[in-house]
C-alpha cells in the first residue's frame, strides 16, 4: 500500500510543508549565485527516471557555464576549478538539490529513491542487467540509501546495489531512516566527492 499510494501522500505532505521555507532559501541562493558568477541560476540536465523514461532534473548551478564540455566532463572532485565559490558550499550542504522539489511536484521524482543517472552513464538503460533495472521500478529520489550510506564515495555498482535493496525493502520506516541518515551525512560532510 505504501509503494502505490502512501509514498505519494508522503511526498505531497512534505512538499506542502517545505514549499514556503524552501522558496525563501531559493531567493537567497539565487542572489548569491548571480553575484558569484555569470550565468543562469538553475542547471537542467536529462536523467533516467521511472521505467527508464528520460526527464529533466533541476538543480542550482554550482559550476561555470558549459562545465560538462570543459576538463573532466561529468566527473568532479573537491579541487575542480569549474566549481564556483558558492557551488562548493551548495554541494557540501546538498542545497543544490532543492530545486528538485519542482520535479516532485511534477510527479517525476520522490523525496526518497534511487538517484537518477544521466542517460549515458554509468550505462545506457538497455545495458543495465535485469536485476540492476529494478532501480527504475520506483521514482528516483532527491536522496536514497546510497546517498545516506556513502554518497559519491561509493562506486556506481555499489550505489546500484543499494538502489535495488531499497526497491525490495521500500517502506515508510525505511524512508524515515534514510532521511535521518542523509541529514547526518550532510552535517558531517561525508562522501561529497569520490575518494
C-alpha positions as a printed Julia matrix, in Angstrom:
195×3 Matrix{Float64}:
  0.0    0.0     0.0
  2.82   2.4     0.84
  4.51   1.76   -2.52
  1.39   2.51   -4.57
 -0.34   5.19   -2.51
  1.38   6.12    0.74
  4.6    7.29   -0.88
  2.78   9.9    -2.99
  0.97  11.12    0.15
  4.36  11.29    1.92
  5.84  13.37   -0.93
  2.81  15.69   -1.17
  2.76  16.3     2.59
  6.44  17.24    2.77
  6.18  19.38   -0.39
  3.42  21.46    1.21
  5.35  21.61    4.5
  8.6   22.77    2.88
  7.47  24.91   -0.05
  7.46  28.26    1.84
 10.81  27.9     3.68
 12.45  26.47    0.53
 11.1   29.38   -1.54
 12.74  31.84    0.85
 16.04  29.94    0.8
 15.84  29.81   -3.01
 15.71  33.63   -3.2
 18.92  33.99   -1.15
 20.75  31.24   -3.04
 19.71  32.69   -6.4
 21.09  36.11   -5.45
 24.34  34.54   -4.23
 24.8   32.58   -7.48
 24.2   35.69   -9.63
 26.69  37.73   -7.57
 29.3   34.94   -7.67
 29.4   34.19  -11.42
 27.72  34.97  -14.72
 25.14  32.53  -15.98
 21.77  31.04  -15.09
 20.73  30.27  -11.53
 19.39  26.83  -12.39
 21.02  23.87  -14.1
 18.86  21.42  -16.06
 20.05  18.0   -17.15
 18.45  14.93  -18.71
 18.21  11.95  -16.36
 16.72   8.46  -16.37
 13.62   8.15  -14.22
 10.78   5.7   -13.62
 10.95   2.74  -16.05
 13.94   4.36  -17.76
 11.98   7.35  -19.05
 14.05  10.5   -19.64
 13.16  13.71  -17.8
 14.93  16.95  -16.93
 16.17  17.34  -13.37
 16.54  20.8   -11.8
 19.45  21.87   -9.61
 21.12  25.1    -8.57
 24.1   25.77  -10.83
 27.31  25.01   -8.91
 29.79  25.15  -11.79
 30.77  27.56  -14.53
 28.63  27.59  -17.66
 29.08  24.65  -20.05
 31.15  22.8   -17.44
 30.34  19.41  -19.0
 32.28  20.49  -22.09
 35.33  21.52  -20.08
 38.01  19.47  -18.33
 36.82  16.15  -16.89
 33.22  16.41  -18.11
 30.72  14.87  -15.67
 33.47  13.83  -13.23
 34.31  16.22  -10.39
 36.46  16.41   -7.26
 36.84  18.89   -4.41
 39.62  20.75   -6.23
 37.74  21.07   -9.53
 38.34  24.63  -10.81
 34.97  24.59  -12.6
 33.1   24.63   -9.28
 32.2   28.17   -8.18
 32.72  29.55   -4.67
 29.02  29.32   -3.93
 28.96  25.95   -5.69
 31.34  24.43   -3.13
 29.01  25.45   -0.31
 25.89  24.22   -2.11
 27.44  20.84   -2.89
 28.76  20.22    0.62
 25.37  21.06    2.14
 23.36  19.4    -0.69
 21.41  22.65   -1.07
 21.99  22.43   -4.83
 19.32  19.68   -4.86
 16.5   21.92   -3.52
 15.04  22.82   -6.96
 14.15  19.14   -7.39
 11.09  19.98   -5.32
  9.71  21.03   -8.73
 10.39  17.53  -10.07
  8.5   16.08   -7.1
  5.54  18.42   -7.66
  5.5   17.36  -11.34
  5.39  13.71  -10.27
  8.78  12.87  -11.83
 10.64  12.31   -8.56
 10.16  11.43   -4.9
 11.97  12.63   -1.78
 13.4    9.15   -1.28
 14.52   6.81   -4.07
 17.48   5.92   -6.28
 19.3    8.98   -7.61
 18.54   9.41  -11.33
 21.61   8.82  -13.52
 22.32  10.59  -16.8
 21.11   8.54  -19.81
 24.62   7.55  -20.91
 26.42   6.98  -17.57
 27.25   4.62  -15.93
 25.27   2.67  -18.55
 22.6    3.25  -21.15
 19.24   1.96  -19.9
 19.33  -1.11  -22.14
 22.81  -2.04  -20.83
 21.75  -2.41  -17.18
 21.25  -6.03  -16.14
 17.71  -7.19  -15.34
 18.47  -7.06  -11.62
 20.01  -3.58  -11.91
 16.95  -2.34  -13.83
 14.88  -2.86  -10.68
 16.24   0.51   -9.53
 13.98   2.05  -12.18
 10.84   0.34  -10.79
 10.28   3.33   -8.48
 10.56   7.08   -8.97
 14.05   8.48   -8.48
 14.67  10.47   -5.31
 16.47  13.55   -4.04
 18.18  11.17   -1.65
 18.27   7.41   -1.19
 20.06   4.55    0.53
 23.25   5.07   -1.49
 23.34   8.77   -0.55
 22.63   8.01    3.1
 25.34   5.36    3.33
 28.17   6.74    1.23
 27.08   9.42   -1.26
 29.66   9.9    -4.0
 32.37   7.87   -2.24
 30.65   4.68   -3.5
 31.32   3.12   -6.89
 28.38   3.07   -9.3
 27.92  -0.67   -8.87
 27.78  -0.21   -5.08
 25.18   2.54   -5.48
 23.08   0.34   -7.74
 23.19  -2.49   -5.17
 21.84  -0.08   -2.54
 19.18   1.11   -5.0
 17.95  -2.42   -5.71
 17.94  -3.19   -1.97
 15.82  -0.07   -1.42
 13.28  -1.12   -4.06
 12.98  -4.57   -2.44
 12.57  -3.19    1.11
 10.74   0.1     0.49
  8.6    1.22    3.45
  7.71   4.34    5.41
 10.06   3.33    8.24
 12.95   2.86    5.79
 12.25   6.26    4.19
 12.33   7.96    7.59
 15.62   6.2     8.44
 17.14   7.36    5.14
 16.1   10.97    5.78
 17.74  10.87    9.23
 20.92   9.2     7.94
 21.14  11.61    4.98
 20.86  14.58    7.34
 23.69  13.14    9.46
 25.9   12.56    6.4
 25.32  16.1     5.11
 26.09  17.68    8.5
 29.31  15.66    8.69
 30.08  16.46    5.01
 30.67  12.76    4.31
 31.15  11.43    0.78
 30.66  14.72   -1.06
 33.26  13.7    -3.66
 34.55  10.35   -4.77
 37.53   9.23   -2.7
